[in-house]
């Protein structure tokens, strides 16, 4: 096959992906960038961006988003890793498929329904408080719903499932020879995990963690339903600009700032975001 | 076409087109395409009209005037026939040249409570562009088995430490800031930037006592589940619909008054089905339509028409017979200028962020 025809086949193969990206990413991105600079009364201005940097409430929304997202990502990784480990190495092979299905079962319910369910579970008269009071561990119910803790719980419940899948896939790709070789060389189980398994599964962890970060920082539903609006995160602030006032310049500027943060997060962990066959 | 409009079109084409495609695909020339709030999606409201006229009503729900007008800007002229809009925002549609004048002689204007017609917001150059269909109050909603009734008769409850941790605040800045203004003796129609620092003090005290800020659904949930005993900004729209299951839920109109909300129907200038649009508006304003709209499954509210065909129980729940007295004490929804609106929203944001 000539080089020219190989090149044509190559272009034909990537054209659908390029068109998709152009239509559903580049065009909306450019439109949003232009809109963020466009004044209602006409003309261009950086006012929407200036507003973010000058208004402490707006700045606070970004800090809140970062705090919540980092807590959620860390907790999700800490919980998902042992879960994935158990699925990959302890659950017998023939039960793994069923166990995985059970692990992702909560994905089958609507995200909104799941969030409202958590609200009822965490309410003062909900299952958690009632149980703790009945067991005598609490003298009276405590406020869990409508707090940052509730938002974190709702997020972690969802993202542990996602991370479990990515880490499980990574663990299953590991050749058992690595563990055997480490043991032969005198490494303890803990040393094998720290010096061999963990570094080799880091790409899977980072892919899952990055996905968690991106999805959590842009999520509106969970903090809106479970957080009780006792603090604003960036997606809520963005929605607020649109709701009554239809202030698309501010909403676009805030969205692009959020996107810049995600880009920075990507650059920070880019070196690990590659899947290599172990 | 301005750059602003062009970019919105691009935005619309890439973001909203797919979402809207479903509703357009189902539409035909004989249909009616309505941009509505959730109370208009109730089959009990729409089906009698569809059965009687053969006109299929395609509804698309939205929340907030800004979001509704954005959908219109992203659509082709003629895509939409009627729109539900805050009465104080009818002007925004008229200024954008979106709405057509309504034929007053073909509508039961005389049957509407005069206080909710709000001609200053819906009538321009002698022509009516919006007709009030439903109204109510942003006031104090509460569980009467958990609070002292006398405390609910004054807006002092907004900052009363007695109910700390048992209060939810309806998360919409205009009506709640209106209530805060009334609590310190300001008139909602005369608010200026100079009033904001005093309003901020009230908001901060409110927030310190509150458990959560809640949207429409969460407001109902909070009162119904006992998560909150008092809803600031609540009213019949949150308590009436669930009154049968929760007879202890009620609302008061404090001695200082309450904020009057009202929603209107408007007809689009570019509508291709103006006859159908007018028939729909006439149906909604008819005694039967008014009763069904007032008791819609999404939320209840007072029918704008005194002739609404409500039964005795429904009237009792809505406190229909007390309306003349309530209306005397109510003040209009704040209708700030663009600049003041922005400052009020920023103040609300600061309150939520504890700043």
Contacts between the chains, C-beta under 8 A, distances in Angstrom:
chain1	res1	chain2	res2	distance
A	23	B	14	7.1
A	24	B	14	6.8
A	27	B	10	6.4
A	27	B	13	7.9
A	27	B	14	5.4
A	28	B	10	7.5
A	28	B	11	6.7
A	28	B	14	4.1
A	28	B	15	6.1
A	30	B	10	7.6
A	31	B	7	5.1
A	31	B	10	3.7
A	31	B	11	4.7
A	31	B	14	6.5
A	32	B	11	6.7
A	34	B	3	6.9
A	34	B	7	4.5
A	34	B	10	7.9
A	35	B	4	7.6
A	35	B	7	4.4
A	35	B	8	6.9
A	35	B	11	6.2
A	38	B	3	5.8
A	38	B	4	4.8
A	38	B	7	6.0
A	39	B	4	7.7
A	40	B	4	7.1
A	40	B	338	7.8
A	42	B	2	6.4
A	42	B	3	7.8
A	42	B	4	6.8
A	44	B	3	7.9
A	55	B	346	6.5
A	55	B	349	7.8
A	56	B	350	7.7
A	56	B	353	7.7
A	56	B	355	5.7
A	57	B	346	6.8
A	57	B	349	4.4
A	57	B	350	4.5
A	57	B	352	7.7
A	57	B	353	4.5
A	57	B	355	5.5
A	58	B	349	7.2
A	60	B	353	4.6
A	60	B	355	6.8
A	61	B	353	7.1
A	64	B	353	7.9
A	116	B	221	7.7
A	119	B	218	7.9
A	119	B	221	7.1
A	120	B	225	7.0
A	123	B	225	5.8
A	123	B	227	5.3
A	124	B	226	7.3
A	124	B	227	6.1
A	125	B	225	6.5
A	125	B	226	5.8
A	125	B	227	7.7
A	143	B	165	7.3
A	143	B	211	6.5
A	145	B	212	7.8
A	145	B	227	6.7
A	146	B	211	5.9
A	146	B	212	3.8
A	146	B	227	7.6
A	224	B	215	7.3
A	225	B	218	7.0
A	228	B	211	6.9
A	228	B	212	3.2
A	228	B	213	6.5
A	228	B	214	7.1
A	228	B	218	7.7
A	229	B	171	5.3
A	229	B	212	6.4
A	229	B	213	3.7
A	229	B	214	7.1
A	229	B	215	8.0
A	229	B	352	6.2
A	230	B	212	6.2
A	230	B	213	6.9
A	230	B	352	7.3
A	231	B	352	6.6
A	231	B	353	6.3
A	231	B	354	7.4
A	232	B	349	6.5
A	232	B	352	5.3
A	232	B	353	5.9
A	237	B	349	7.0
A	240	B	345	6.9
A	240	B	349	6.9
A	242	B	64	7.1
A	242	B	66	5.5
A	242	B	67	5.6
A	242	B	70	7.0
A	243	B	63	6.6
A	243	B	64	3.6
A	243	B	66	5.8
A	243	B	67	6.0
A	244	B	64	4.6
A	244	B	65	5.7
A	244	B	66	5.1
A	244	B	172	7.9
A	244	B	174	7.2
A	244	B	341	7.8
A	244	B	345	7.7
A	245	B	66	4.9
A	245	B	341	6.2
A	245	B	342	7.0
A	245	B	345	6.6
A	246	B	64	7.9
A	246	B	65	7.1
A	246	B	66	2.8
A	246	B	67	6.9
A	246	B	69	5.5
A	246	B	70	5.4
A	247	B	66	7.0
A	247	B	342	7.6
A	248	B	8	6.7
A	248	B	11	7.3
A	248	B	70	7.1
